[in-house]
Amino acid sequence: MGRLIKNHWARLIILTASAYQIGGAIEGFIWPKVFWDFMTDNLNGAVNPVPVLQILNLLLGLLGLAWEWPLKYVAGSLAHRSIEFRLIFYPLSALLSMLLYQGTDPALYYLIGIGVYFWAYSEGEVYSPREDIDAIQIPSTTPSHDNEAHNEEHYDDNDVPVNRKTSFGGRLNQYFHTAKPTSSAPPALPSTKQITTSTSSPLKRKRTTPPTALITRITRSRSRSSTSTPTSTTTTTSSPRPRKTPTPTPPTSSAADSLLVDTIPPNLTLLLVGVNPGVLTGVTGYAYAHPSNLFWKLLHWSGITPIRHPPSDTYKLPELYNIGNTNIVERPTRDASMLSKKEMDAGVPVLEEKVREKRPEVVCLVGKSIWEAVWRVKVGRGIRKEEFRYGWQDLEMNMGRVGGEGGWEGARVFVATTTSGLAAGMSLQEKREVWDELGRWVCERRKVWEREREKVEVGGDDTKVE
């Protein structure tokens, strides 16, 4: 069970909205205006001479701060633990704030916070009240005032899994995701004989009573406290759950799940090389199938294709324009960041072999990361910032080169921008400028190709006439 941050987001947003609402209400006392009637003044009775709307906004803003902070007397109450109550109350705060001329911005914050709270509610996030935790504490054989005070101190000081300064004194960590129970049977607790063998003094009871041995919700701080108190007579112990570091998914046989097939007939004018299929591409079998991907738009805008094709035309490009498509990695993922450098580098020799066998005229690498992988494999080190550039690359970096007699100088490399909708490092205009450079070459090459085809057709007609 981990801490889900959606509740934290919502609380911070609502705290901001409440503070903003208080400021707007105070300003409303100085300049009373109704937002929807700031020109005709027909509704000014709500703000002047009796500042009803300002007072209501001020009270609701203060209530929101007290609720979400929370104040001592609000914390742990039924209303404070209820997300449903928030979803009922905060729309009223947003409405009253929206009516005040100075309250439109906090109203927007309220609406965003309501949306995040609804998101948390729809995914099953619930508040874990203190009573639920105390109910499953392991009982002591001879409870005493000192032991209870110790447990109280332990809960208050140690039940904070992150920095208290950056979490409002630990209050942001009161929300936890708890799975819905599949059985109503309570967890089995060991007998008190198994827990301790001696209770001769309060100090010994503190050492021998493990406070978190069977608590179902374990925070990092509780794990540390439980492991730092050694017990020689306890039969069940708890160890801190190891923190997993995110690692790229290793190559697997899931590439077979992708329905996308390479389109690389011999002697292409242009071979487009992507990073790897996305999830939608792998399911449909059409390249760059996600609606947010700019691939098909950029092909059209740059003139590489005279019309904007849908992804379903993936396999028509070789026949229509002598343009093919492949990827450096076949395994589909949600986005390219899920691929490791090792997996990218492993795809370079495979790509080189495809180019060497089919001999396209130009290879366009759709994305900076592909060129970085090719550079690492060819040069033996990572590319420096000053060495990278979009567009045409040096001739010695041609791909698929074949030496010896009857050799081939390889395909010229053009590095284009990524077309992914998730990439925001470049503006649309900057991406278009890079693709336009490739488009101009393709258009010129197409004219030459069409003239050569016309000559062949005319030559065939002359032969028939003779």
C-alpha positions as CSV (number, residue, x, y, z in Angstrom):
1,M,0.0,0.0,0.0
2,G,1.5,3.3,-1.0
3,R,0.6,6.9,-0.5
4,L,-1.5,8.2,-3.4
5,I,-0.8,11.8,-4.0
6,K,-4.1,12.8,-5.6
7,N,-5.5,13.7,-2.1
8,H,-2.4,15.8,-1.5
9,W,-2.8,17.7,-4.7
10,A,-6.4,18.4,-4.0
11,R,-5.7,19.7,-0.5
12,L,-3.0,22.0,-1.7
13,I,-5.2,23.3,-4.5
14,I,-8.1,23.9,-2.1
15,L,-5.8,25.6,0.5
16,T,-4.7,27.9,-2.3
17,A,-8.3,28.6,-3.3
18,S,-9.3,29.3,0.3
19,A,-6.5,31.8,0.9
20,Y,-7.2,33.4,-2.5
21,Q,-10.9,33.6,-1.6
22,I,-10.2,35.4,1.7
23,G,-8.0,37.9,-0.1
24,G,-10.7,38.5,-2.7
25,A,-13.4,38.9,0.0
26,I,-11.2,41.5,1.8
27,E,-10.7,43.4,-1.4
28,G,-14.4,43.2,-2.0
29,F,-15.1,45.2,1.1
30,I,-13.0,48.0,-0.4
31,W,-14.4,47.7,-4.0
32,P,-17.8,46.0,-3.8
33,K,-18.7,44.5,-7.2
34,V,-20.7,41.5,-8.5
35,F,-18.7,39.9,-11.3
36,W,-21.6,39.1,-13.6
37,D,-23.0,42.7,-13.2
38,F,-20.0,44.9,-13.0
39,M,-21.3,47.2,-15.7
40,T,-25.0,47.7,-14.9
41,D,-24.8,47.5,-11.1
42,N,-28.3,45.9,-11.0
43,L,-27.1,43.2,-8.5
44,N,-25.1,45.4,-6.3
45,G,-27.6,44.8,-3.5
46,A,-25.7,41.6,-2.7
47,V,-22.5,43.5,-1.9
48,N,-23.6,47.0,-1.0
49,P,-24.5,48.6,1.5
50,V,-24.6,45.3,3.4
51,P,-21.6,43.2,2.2
52,V,-23.4,39.9,2.3
53,L,-21.4,38.3,-0.5
54,Q,-18.1,39.4,0.9
55,I,-18.9,38.1,4.4
56,L,-20.0,34.7,3.0
57,N,-16.8,34.4,0.9
58,L,-14.7,35.4,3.9
59,L,-16.4,32.8,6.1
60,L,-16.2,30.0,3.5
61,G,-12.5,30.8,2.9
62,L,-11.7,30.6,6.6
63,L,-13.7,27.4,6.9
64,G,-11.8,25.9,3.9
65,L,-8.4,26.8,5.5
66,A,-9.5,25.3,8.9
67,W,-10.8,22.2,7.2
68,E,-7.9,21.4,5.0
69,W,-5.0,22.5,7.2
70,P,-6.7,21.2,9.5
71,L,-7.3,23.0,12.8
72,K,-6.9,20.8,16.0
73,Y,-10.7,20.6,16.6
74,V,-11.5,19.7,13.0
75,A,-8.8,17.1,12.5
76,G,-10.2,13.5,12.6
77,S,-13.8,14.6,12.6
78,L,-16.3,12.9,10.3
79,A,-16.4,15.9,7.9
80,H,-12.7,16.1,7.8
81,R,-12.4,12.4,6.9
82,S,-15.1,12.5,4.2
83,I,-14.3,13.2,0.6
84,E,-18.0,13.0,-0.2
85,F,-18.7,16.0,2.1
86,R,-16.0,18.0,0.3
87,L,-17.6,17.2,-3.1
88,I,-20.8,18.7,-1.8
89,F,-19.5,21.7,0.1
90,Y,-16.8,23.0,-2.2
91,P,-19.1,23.6,-5.3
92,L,-21.0,26.1,-3.0
93,S,-17.7,27.8,-2.2
94,A,-16.8,28.0,-5.9
95,L,-20.3,29.4,-6.7
96,L,-20.1,32.2,-4.1
97,S,-16.6,33.0,-5.0
98,M,-17.5,33.2,-8.7
99,L,-20.2,35.8,-8.0
100,L,-17.8,38.2,-6.4
101,Y,-15.8,40.3,-8.9
102,Q,-12.5,39.6,-7.1
103,G,-13.3,35.9,-6.7
104,T,-13.1,34.4,-10.2
105,D,-9.6,33.1,-9.8
106,P,-10.3,31.2,-6.5
107,A,-13.4,29.9,-8.1
108,L,-11.3,28.3,-10.8
109,Y,-8.9,26.8,-8.2
110,Y,-12.0,25.4,-6.4
111,L,-13.2,23.7,-9.5
112,I,-9.8,22.2,-10.2
113,G,-9.6,21.0,-6.6
114,I,-13.0,19.5,-6.8
115,G,-12.0,17.6,-9.9
116,V,-8.9,16.2,-8.3
117,Y,-10.9,15.2,-5.2
118,F,-13.4,13.4,-7.5
119,W,-10.5,11.7,-9.2
120,A,-9.2,10.5,-5.8
121,Y,-12.7,9.4,-4.8
122,S,-13.3,7.5,-8.0
123,E,-10.0,5.5,-7.6
124,G,-10.9,4.4,-4.1
125,E,-8.7,6.7,-2.0
126,V,-10.1,6.9,1.5
127,Y,-9.0,8.5,4.8
128,S,-7.5,6.1,7.2
129,P,-8.7,7.4,10.6
130,R,-6.6,7.1,13.7
131,E,-9.2,4.9,15.4
132,D,-8.7,2.2,12.7
133,I,-5.0,2.1,13.5
134,D,-5.4,2.0,17.2
135,A,-7.9,-0.8,16.9
136,I,-5.3,-3.2,15.6
137,Q,-2.4,-2.2,17.9
138,I,-0.9,-5.2,19.7
139,P,-2.2,-5.1,23.3
140,S,0.2,-5.2,26.3
141,T,-0.2,-7.8,28.9
142,T,-0.4,-5.2,31.7
143,P,-1.4,-1.8,30.2
144,S,-0.2,1.1,32.2
145,H,-0.3,4.9,31.9
146,D,3.4,5.0,30.9
147,N,2.9,2.5,28.1
148,E,-0.1,4.4,26.8
149,A,1.8,7.6,26.8
150,H,4.6,5.9,25.0
151,N,2.3,4.7,22.3
152,E,0.7,8.1,21.9
153,E,4.2,9.7,21.5
154,H,5.2,7.0,19.0
155,Y,2.1,7.7,16.9
156,D,2.5,11.4,16.9
157,D,6.2,11.5,16.3
158,N,6.8,8.6,14.0
159,D,3.7,8.2,11.8
160,V,5.1,10.6,9.2
161,P,6.7,8.9,6.2
162,V,8.2,12.1,4.7
163,N,9.8,15.3,5.8
164,R,7.5,17.0,8.3
165,K,8.6,20.5,7.1
166,T,7.5,19.8,3.6
167,S,4.3,18.0,4.5
168,F,2.5,20.5,6.8
169,G,3.8,18.7,9.9
170,G,2.8,15.4,8.5
171,R,-0.9,16.3,7.8
172,L,-0.5,15.7,4.1
173,N,0.2,12.1,4.8
174,Q,-3.1,11.3,6.5
175,Y,-4.6,10.0,3.2
176,F,-3.8,6.5,2.2
177,H,-5.1,4.1,-0.4
178,T,-6.7,1.1,1.2
179,A,-8.0,-1.8,-0.8
180,K,-11.6,-2.8,-0.2
181,P,-11.6,-5.8,2.1
182,T,-12.5,-9.2,0.6
183,S,-13.2,-10.8,3.9
184,S,-14.8,-9.6,7.1
185,A,-12.6,-11.8,9.3
186,P,-10.2,-9.7,11.5
187,P,-6.5,-10.4,11.2
188,A,-5.2,-13.1,13.5
189,L,-3.2,-11.7,16.4
190,P,-0.6,-13.7,18.3
191,S,-1.2,-14.5,21.9
192,T,0.3,-12.2,24.5
193,K,2.6,-15.1,25.6
194,Q,4.3,-15.0,22.3
195,I,4.8,-11.3,22.4
196,T,6.6,-10.8,25.7
197,T,7.8,-12.9,28.6
198,S,8.3,-10.3,31.2
199,T,6.6,-7.1,32.3
200,S,8.5,-6.3,35.4
201,S,9.0,-2.6,34.6
202,P,7.6,0.0,32.2
203,L,11.0,0.4,30.5
204,K,11.1,-3.3,29.7
205,R,7.6,-3.2,28.4
206,K,8.6,-0.5,26.0
207,R,11.4,-2.6,24.7
208,T,9.6,-5.8,24.4
209,T,6.2,-4.7,22.9
210,P,6.6,-4.2,19.1
211,P,4.3,-1.3,18.3
212,T,3.9,-2.1,14.6
213,A,4.4,-5.8,14.2
214,L,1.0,-6.5,12.6
215,I,-0.2,-3.1,11.4
216,T,-1.4,-3.4,7.9
217,R,-0.4,0.1,6.9
218,I,3.3,0.6,7.2
219,T,5.0,3.9,6.7
220,R,8.7,4.3,6.3
221,S,9.1,5.9,9.7
222,R,7.2,3.2,11.4
223,S,9.3,0.6,9.7
224,R,12.5,2.3,10.9
225,S,11.2,2.5,14.4
226,S,10.2,-1.2,14.5
227,T,13.5,-2.4,13.2
228,S,15.5,-0.2,15.5
229,T,14.0,-1.9,18.6
230,P,15.4,-5.4,18.8
231,T,13.3,-8.0,20.6
232,S,14.6,-11.4,21.4
233,T,11.3,-13.0,22.4
234,T,9.1,-12.0,19.5
235,T,8.0,-14.7,17.1
236,T,6.7,-12.4,14.4
237,T,8.7,-9.4,13.2
238,S,8.2,-6.8,10.5
239,S,10.9,-5.6,8.2
240,P,10.9,-2.4,6.2
241,R,9.6,-2.8,2.7
242,P,12.5,-2.2,0.3
243,R,12.1,0.8,-1.8
244,K,12.0,0.0,-5.5
245,T,13.9,2.2,-7.8
246,P,12.4,2.7,-11.3
247,T,14.3,0.9,-13.9
248,P,13.5,0.6,-17.6
249,T,11.6,-2.4,-18.6
250,P,14.1,-5.0,-20.1
251,P,13.5,-6.4,-23.6
252,T,11.0,-9.1,-23.6
253,S,9.1,-11.2,-26.1
254,S,6.2,-8.7,-26.1
255,A,7.3,-7.4,-29.5
256,A,5.2,-10.2,-30.9
257,D,2.2,-8.4,-29.4
258,S,2.7,-5.5,-31.8
259,L,0.7,-5.8,-35.1
260,L,2.9,-3.2,-36.8
261,V,4.9,-4.6,-39.8
262,D,7.9,-3.0,-41.4
263,T,7.3,-1.6,-44.9
264,I,10.8,-1.7,-46.5
265,P,10.8,-2.7,-50.1
266,P,14.1,-2.3,-51.9
267,N,15.4,1.0,-53.2
268,L,13.1,3.4,-51.3
269,T,13.5,7.1,-51.7
270,L,13.0,7.6,-48.0
271,L,12.9,5.2,-45.0
272,L,11.4,6.7,-41.9
273,V,12.7,5.2,-38.6
274,G,10.7,5.6,-35.4
275,V,11.8,4.8,-31.8
276,N,9.2,2.0,-31.1
277,P,5.5,1.4,-31.6
278,G,3.1,3.0,-29.1
279,V,0.4,1.1,-27.4
280,L,-2.3,2.1,-29.9
281,T,0.1,1.5,-32.8
282,G,0.8,-2.0,-31.5
283,V,-2.9,-2.8,-31.2
284,T,-4.0,-1.4,-34.6
285,G,-0.9,-2.2,-36.6
286,Y,-0.9,1.4,-38.0
287,A,2.2,3.6,-37.6
288,Y,1.9,6.7,-35.3
289,A,-1.8,5.9,-34.7
290,H,-2.3,8.0,-31.6
291,P,-4.4,11.1,-32.3
292,S,-1.9,13.4,-30.5
293,N,1.0,12.3,-32.7
294,L,2.0,14.9,-35.3
295,F,3.6,12.4,-37.7
296,W,1.0,12.4,-40.4
297,K,0.4,16.2,-40.1
298,L,4.1,16.9,-40.5
299,L,4.4,14.6,-43.5
300,H,1.6,16.7,-45.1
301,W,2.8,20.1,-44.0
302,S,6.3,19.5,-45.2
303,G,5.1,18.3,-48.6
304,I,6.4,14.8,-48.2
305,T,2.8,13.7,-48.9
306,P,0.5,15.9,-50.9
307,I,-2.4,15.1,-48.7
308,R,-2.8,14.3,-45.1
309,H,-3.1,10.5,-44.8
310,P,-4.7,8.7,-41.9
311,P,-2.7,6.1,-40.0
312,S,-4.6,3.4,-41.8
313,D,-2.7,4.3,-44.9
314,T,0.6,3.1,-43.4
315,Y,1.1,0.3,-45.9
316,K,0.2,2.4,-48.9
317,L,3.1,4.8,-48.6
318,P,5.7,2.6,-50.5
319,E,3.4,2.3,-53.5
320,L,2.3,5.9,-53.5
321,Y,5.5,7.7,-52.6
322,N,8.3,5.1,-52.4
323,I,8.5,5.8,-48.6
324,G,8.9,3.1,-46.0
325,N,8.7,2.8,-42.3
326,T,10.4,0.8,-39.5
327,N,11.5,1.2,-35.9
328,I,14.7,0.8,-34.0
329,V,13.0,-1.1,-31.3
330,E,10.0,-3.4,-32.0
331,R,8.7,-3.7,-28.4
332,P,5.6,-1.4,-27.9
333,T,5.5,0.8,-24.9
334,R,3.3,3.7,-23.7
335,D,6.2,6.2,-24.4
336,A,9.8,6.0,-25.5
337,S,11.1,6.9,-22.0
338,M,10.3,3.3,-21.0
339,L,13.1,2.0,-23.2
340,S,16.7,1.7,-21.8
341,K,19.8,2.9,-23.6
342,K,20.9,-0.8,-23.8
343,E,17.7,-1.7,-25.6
344,M,18.1,1.3,-28.0
345,D,21.7,0.5,-28.7
346,A,20.8,-3.2,-29.4
347,G,18.5,-2.0,-32.2
348,V,21.2,-0.1,-34.1
349,P,22.9,-3.2,-35.7
350,V,19.5,-4.5,-36.7
351,L,18.6,-1.2,-38.3
352,E,22.0,-1.1,-40.1
353,E,21.3,-4.6,-41.5
354,K,17.9,-3.6,-42.8
355,V,19.4,-0.5,-44.5
356,R,22.3,-2.5,-45.9
357,E,19.9,-5.1,-47.4
358,K,17.2,-2.8,-48.8
359,R,19.4,0.2,-49.7
360,P,17.1,3.2,-49.3
361,E,18.4,6.5,-50.6
362,V,17.8,8.4,-47.3
363,V,17.1,7.3,-43.7
364,C,15.1,9.7,-41.6
365,L,15.5,9.2,-37.9
366,V,12.3,10.4,-36.3
367,G,13.6,11.6,-32.9
368,K,16.8,12.8,-31.3
369,S,17.1,9.7,-29.1
370,I,17.5,7.4,-32.2
371,W,20.4,9.4,-33.5
372,E,22.0,9.4,-30.0
373,A,21.8,5.6,-30.0
374,V,23.3,5.4,-33.5
375,W,26.1,7.7,-32.5
376,R,26.9,5.7,-29.4
377,V,27.2,2.5,-31.4
378,K,29.2,4.0,-34.3
379,V,31.5,6.4,-32.3
380,G,31.7,4.5,-29.1
381,R,30.6,7.3,-26.8
382,G,27.7,9.6,-26.2
383,I,27.2,12.5,-28.4
384,R,28.1,15.9,-27.0
385,K,25.7,18.8,-26.9
386,E,27.7,20.9,-29.4
387,E,28.0,17.9,-31.8
388,F,24.3,17.3,-32.1
389,R,22.2,19.0,-34.9
390,Y,19.0,18.3,-36.6
391,G,18.9,17.9,-40.4
392,W,21.5,16.3,-42.7
393,Q,24.4,14.5,-41.1
394,D,27.9,14.0,-42.4
395,L,28.6,11.5,-45.2
396,E,30.8,9.4,-43.0
397,M,27.8,8.7,-40.7
398,N,25.8,7.1,-43.6
399,M,24.0,3.9,-42.6
400,G,24.3,0.5,-44.2
401,R,27.6,1.2,-45.9
402,V,29.0,-1.8,-47.9
403,G,32.8,-1.9,-48.7
404,G,34.8,-3.6,-51.4
405,E,34.0,-4.0,-55.1
406,G,30.4,-3.3,-55.9
407,G,30.0,-1.7,-52.6
408,W,27.5,0.9,-51.5
409,E,28.2,4.2,-49.8
410,G,25.2,3.8,-47.6
411,A,22.1,5.8,-47.0
412,R,22.3,9.5,-46.1
413,V,21.0,10.2,-42.6
414,F,18.5,13.0,-41.8
415,V,17.7,13.6,-38.1
416,A,14.1,14.9,-37.6
417,T,12.3,15.9,-34.5
418,T,10.1,13.6,-32.6
419,T,6.5,13.7,-33.5
420,S,5.2,12.4,-30.2
421,G,2.5,14.5,-28.5
422,L,4.2,14.0,-25.2
423,A,7.3,15.9,-26.3
424,A,7.2,19.6,-25.5
425,G,10.9,20.5,-25.8
426,M,10.4,22.3,-29.2
427,S,7.6,24.4,-30.5
428,L,5.5,23.3,-33.4
429,Q,7.1,26.0,-35.6
430,E,10.6,24.7,-34.8
431,K,9.5,21.1,-35.6
432,R,8.0,22.3,-38.9
433,E,11.2,24.0,-39.9
434,V,13.2,20.8,-39.5
435,W,10.6,18.7,-41.4
436,D,10.3,21.3,-44.1
437,E,14.0,20.9,-44.9
438,L,13.4,17.2,-45.5
439,G,10.2,17.9,-47.4
440,R,12.0,20.2,-49.9
441,W,14.5,17.4,-50.7
442,V,11.7,14.8,-51.1
443,C,9.7,17.1,-53.4
444,E,12.8,17.7,-55.6
445,R,13.6,14.0,-55.6
446,R,10.0,13.2,-56.5
447,K,10.2,15.5,-59.5
448,V,13.3,13.8,-60.8
449,W,11.6,10.4,-60.1
450,E,8.5,11.4,-62.1
451,R,10.6,12.7,-65.0
452,E,12.5,9.4,-65.2
453,R,9.2,7.5,-65.1
454,E,7.8,9.6,-67.9
455,K,10.9,8.9,-70.0
456,V,10.5,5.2,-69.5
457,E,6.8,5.4,-70.5
458,V,7.6,7.5,-73.5
459,G,10.4,5.1,-74.5
460,G,8.0,2.2,-74.3
461,D,5.4,4.0,-76.5
462,D,8.1,4.7,-79.1
463,T,9.1,1.1,-79.2
464,K,5.5,0.1,-79.8
465,V,5.2,2.6,-82.7
466,E,8.3,1.2,-84.4
